[in-house]
């Protein structure tokens, strides 16, 4: 990832991005992603949706983050 884009990410967004990159092509469950940013599993899933929305906006075309229905998110290969 280009350094200028990396500097714009919050710590939570960076943690999500790293997790998605480490699991590229695999669906990462919502609960796992929530844990990465320090939220307990019972937190509203909308919290994660907003983090992903910000990450998609900041990363642009580089972030081909797909929503995996009833599972979580996946970074496309």
GIFEN-V393260 format. One record per helix or strand of 3 or more residues. SS is the DSSP state (H for helix, E for strand). FROM is the first residue (numbers start at 1). TO is the last residue. Records with the same first field share a line. If there is no record, write none. Layout:
SS->FROM-TO / FROM-TO
This chain:
H->3-6 / 11-22 / 30-36 / 45-62
E->65-68 / 72-75
